[in-house]
Amino acid sequence: MTVNACAALVQTGDPDRFLAAMAAPPAVRGPLFVLYALNLEVAKAPFVTQEAMIAEMRLQFWRDTIADAVSDKPVRAHEVAGPLADMIRKHKLPEEMLDQMVAARRFDIYPDDPGQSGLDLDTYLRRTGGHLIALTGLSCGMDLGLTDAACDVGQAMGTALWLRAVPDLVGHKRVAADDLDSDVLVARAQHALDLLQSGRHVRFGPAVPALRAAWLTGPILAQAIDDPRRVIEGTLAVSEFRRRGGLLSRSVLGRW
């Protein structure tokens, strides 16, 4: 599978990140599309089957694919695996961070038994959204020393996406009742907003195009803090004008 085909997958399955990638310089779009395609594959694994063992096997496939890529073993037979292996090798992405990003999705397989995944919600959000931003940043040439700061921004982004997904997660029985308490929702959103704001003081340099995937995070978190009922009602949203206009202005000004 080519990088262009990965881009097509992202365009269909993750339109906001597709727009963010298209706002990046052409030279770095490829790695963004490949990592976003990987994220799509692992994110859906817990939801396409009711059998925990099958979901585990789907995630293990990607963990093995990553390990094989790092070890220069033959590429596995999957449409995303080839571009992913090439990108991992070219940019020397850290295996542990990639593996943790995939393994964290076990949290969604066992919503009633967090002990099975060994993660709490905050760790899950950091290893999914946080690691994705950090890995895309590294693929754009970010200094390894900025990984934690990039993870902060990514965790904030992941929190905003989780808040928007709450009604669907409730429908799939993938969220604990305690996490839906209004005070808990506000505290989680405020913590995420603090993480996002701390990232504003960091000079991410060539990683700015990767950080731009978080361009909707601030407005969504602010809405959740102002009225947590919108989380339950599924009405956290940004207008199409603000969505596209905000991304365009950041791209023109070289900001995230």
C-alpha positions as CSV (number, residue, x, y, z in Angstrom):
1,M,0.0,0.0,0.0
2,T,1.3,3.5,-0.9
3,V,1.4,6.6,1.3
4,N,-1.3,8.0,-1.0
5,A,-3.6,5.1,-0.1
6,C,-2.9,5.8,3.6
7,A,-3.9,9.4,3.0
8,A,-7.2,8.2,1.5
9,L,-7.8,6.0,4.6
10,V,-7.3,9.0,6.8
11,Q,-9.4,11.3,4.7
12,T,-12.3,8.9,5.1
13,G,-11.8,7.8,8.7
14,D,-10.2,10.8,10.4
15,P,-11.1,14.0,8.4
16,D,-9.8,16.5,11.0
17,R,-6.3,15.0,11.0
18,F,-6.5,14.7,7.2
19,L,-7.0,18.5,7.0
20,A,-4.2,19.1,9.5
21,A,-1.8,16.9,7.5
22,M,-2.8,18.7,4.3
23,A,-1.9,22.0,5.9
24,A,1.7,20.6,6.5
25,P,4.5,21.1,4.0
26,P,4.4,18.3,1.3
27,A,7.7,16.9,2.5
28,V,6.3,15.8,5.9
29,R,2.8,14.8,4.9
30,G,3.8,11.2,4.2
31,P,4.8,10.3,7.7
32,L,1.8,12.1,9.2
33,F,-0.6,10.1,6.9
34,V,1.1,6.8,7.7
35,L,1.0,7.3,11.5
36,Y,-2.6,8.5,11.3
37,A,-3.5,5.4,9.3
38,L,-1.9,3.2,12.0
39,N,-3.8,5.1,14.6
40,L,-7.0,4.4,12.8
41,E,-6.3,0.7,12.6
42,V,-5.5,0.2,16.3
43,A,-8.3,2.5,17.5
44,K,-10.9,0.4,15.8
45,A,-9.6,-2.9,16.9
46,P,-11.5,-3.1,20.2
47,F,-14.8,-2.0,18.6
48,V,-15.0,-4.4,15.6
49,T,-15.5,-7.5,17.6
50,Q,-17.2,-8.6,20.9
51,E,-14.5,-11.1,21.5
52,A,-11.7,-9.8,23.7
53,M,-9.2,-12.4,22.4
54,I,-9.8,-11.4,18.7
55,A,-9.3,-7.7,19.7
56,E,-6.1,-8.7,21.5
57,M,-4.9,-10.5,18.4
58,R,-5.5,-7.5,16.2
59,L,-3.4,-5.3,18.5
60,Q,-0.7,-7.9,18.8
61,F,-0.4,-7.9,15.0
62,W,0.5,-4.3,15.1
63,R,2.9,-4.7,18.0
64,D,4.6,-7.5,16.1
65,T,4.7,-5.4,12.9
66,I,6.4,-2.6,14.8
67,A,9.0,-5.0,16.3
68,D,9.7,-6.5,12.9
69,A,10.2,-3.1,11.3
70,V,12.7,-2.1,14.0
71,S,14.5,-5.4,13.6
72,D,14.5,-5.1,9.7
73,K,12.5,-8.3,9.4
74,P,10.2,-8.9,6.4
75,V,7.1,-6.7,6.2
76,R,3.8,-8.3,7.2
77,A,1.0,-8.7,4.7
78,H,-1.2,-5.7,5.5
79,E,-1.9,-2.6,3.4
80,V,-0.6,-0.2,6.1
81,A,2.3,-2.3,7.2
82,G,4.7,-1.6,4.4
83,P,4.6,2.2,4.5
84,L,4.7,2.0,8.3
85,A,7.8,-0.2,8.3
86,D,9.5,2.1,5.8
87,M,8.7,5.2,7.9
88,I,9.8,3.6,11.2
89,R,13.2,2.7,9.7
90,K,13.7,6.0,7.9
91,H,13.0,8.2,11.0
92,K,14.2,5.8,13.6
93,L,11.1,6.2,15.7
94,P,11.3,4.8,19.2
95,E,9.9,1.2,19.4
96,E,8.8,1.5,23.0
97,M,6.7,4.6,22.3
98,L,5.1,3.0,19.2
99,D,4.4,-0.2,21.1
100,Q,2.8,1.6,24.1
101,M,0.6,3.6,21.7
102,V,-0.8,0.3,20.3
103,A,-0.9,-1.6,23.6
104,A,-2.8,1.3,25.3
105,R,-5.9,0.3,23.2
106,R,-6.3,-2.7,25.4
107,F,-8.0,-0.2,27.8
108,D,-10.9,-0.2,25.3
109,I,-11.2,-3.9,25.3
110,Y,-11.7,-4.2,29.0
111,P,-13.8,-1.2,30.0
112,D,-15.2,-2.9,33.1
113,D,-11.9,-4.2,34.3
114,P,-9.1,-1.6,34.0
115,G,-6.7,-4.0,35.7
116,Q,-6.7,-6.1,32.6
117,S,-5.0,-3.3,30.7
118,G,-3.0,-1.9,33.6
119,L,-3.9,1.6,32.7
120,D,-6.1,4.4,34.1
121,L,-7.8,6.9,31.8
122,D,-5.1,9.6,32.0
123,T,-2.4,7.1,31.1
124,Y,-4.5,5.8,28.2
125,L,-5.0,9.3,26.9
126,R,-1.3,10.1,27.2
127,R,-0.2,6.9,25.4
128,T,-2.8,7.3,22.6
129,G,-3.1,11.0,21.8
130,G,0.1,12.0,23.5
131,H,2.3,9.4,21.8
132,L,0.7,10.1,18.4
133,I,1.6,13.8,18.6
134,A,5.1,13.0,19.8
135,L,5.7,10.3,17.1
136,T,4.5,12.5,14.3
137,G,6.6,15.3,15.7
138,L,9.7,13.1,15.7
139,S,8.9,12.1,12.1
140,C,9.0,15.8,11.2
141,G,12.4,16.3,12.7
142,M,11.6,17.2,16.3
143,D,14.3,17.0,18.9
144,L,13.9,13.9,21.1
145,G,14.2,16.1,24.2
146,L,10.8,17.7,23.3
147,T,9.0,14.4,23.5
148,D,7.4,15.0,26.9
149,A,6.2,18.5,25.9
150,A,4.7,17.0,22.7
151,C,3.0,14.3,24.7
152,D,1.5,17.0,26.9
153,V,-0.1,18.6,23.9
154,G,-1.2,15.2,22.6
155,Q,-2.7,14.2,25.9
156,A,-4.7,17.4,25.8
157,M,-5.8,16.7,22.3
158,G,-6.7,13.1,23.2
159,T,-8.8,14.4,26.1
160,A,-10.8,16.7,23.9
161,L,-11.4,13.8,21.4
162,W,-12.5,11.5,24.3
163,L,-14.9,14.2,25.6
164,R,-16.5,14.5,22.2
165,A,-16.7,10.7,21.9
166,V,-18.4,10.1,25.3
167,P,-21.9,9.5,23.9
168,D,-20.6,6.9,21.5
169,L,-18.4,5.4,24.2
170,V,-21.4,5.1,26.5
171,G,-23.4,3.4,23.8
172,H,-20.5,0.8,23.5
173,K,-20.2,0.5,27.3
174,R,-16.7,1.8,27.1
175,V,-16.7,4.4,29.8
176,A,-17.0,4.2,33.6
177,A,-19.9,5.9,35.3
178,D,-17.5,7.8,37.7
179,D,-15.8,9.4,34.7
180,L,-19.2,11.0,33.7
181,D,-19.6,13.0,36.9
182,S,-19.8,16.7,36.0
183,D,-17.0,17.8,38.5
184,V,-14.8,15.0,37.2
185,L,-15.4,16.0,33.6
186,V,-14.6,19.7,34.3
187,A,-11.4,18.7,36.2
188,R,-10.2,16.5,33.4
189,A,-10.9,19.2,30.8
190,Q,-9.2,21.8,32.9
191,H,-6.1,19.6,33.4
192,A,-6.0,19.1,29.6
193,L,-6.3,22.8,28.9
194,D,-3.4,23.4,31.4
195,L,-1.3,20.9,29.5
196,L,-2.2,22.6,26.2
197,Q,-1.3,26.0,27.5
198,S,2.1,24.8,28.8
199,G,2.9,23.6,25.3
200,R,2.3,27.1,23.9
201,H,5.6,28.1,25.5
202,V,7.7,25.4,23.8
203,R,9.5,26.0,20.6
204,F,8.7,22.9,18.6
205,G,10.5,24.0,15.4
206,P,10.0,21.5,12.6
207,A,7.4,19.6,14.5
208,V,4.8,22.5,14.3
209,P,3.0,20.8,11.4
210,A,2.5,17.7,13.6
211,L,1.3,19.8,16.6
212,R,-1.3,21.5,14.3
213,A,-3.5,18.4,14.7
214,A,-4.5,19.8,18.0
215,W,-5.9,23.0,16.6
216,L,-9.5,22.3,17.8
217,T,-8.4,21.2,21.2
218,G,-8.6,24.5,23.1
219,P,-12.2,25.4,22.0
220,I,-13.5,21.9,22.8
221,L,-12.0,21.9,26.2
222,A,-13.3,25.4,27.0
223,Q,-16.8,24.3,26.1
224,A,-16.6,21.3,28.3
225,I,-15.4,23.4,31.2
226,D,-18.1,26.0,30.7
227,D,-20.9,23.4,30.5
228,P,-20.1,19.7,31.1
229,R,-23.6,18.8,30.1
230,R,-22.5,19.3,26.5
231,V,-20.2,16.3,27.0
232,I,-23.1,14.0,27.8
233,E,-25.4,15.5,25.2
234,G,-22.7,15.2,22.5
235,T,-22.9,18.9,21.6
236,L,-19.2,19.8,21.8
237,A,-18.5,21.2,18.4
238,V,-16.7,23.9,16.5
239,S,-18.3,25.7,13.5
240,E,-17.1,24.8,10.1
241,F,-16.0,28.4,9.5
242,R,-13.9,28.3,12.7
243,R,-12.7,24.8,12.0
244,R,-11.2,25.6,8.6
245,G,-10.4,29.2,9.2
246,G,-8.5,28.4,12.4
247,L,-6.4,25.8,10.6
248,L,-5.7,28.1,7.6
249,S,-4.6,31.0,9.8
250,R,-2.2,28.7,11.7
251,S,-0.8,27.4,8.5
252,V,-0.2,30.8,7.0
253,L,1.4,32.1,10.3
254,G,3.5,29.0,10.8
255,R,1.8,28.3,14.2
256,W,0.1,25.3,15.7
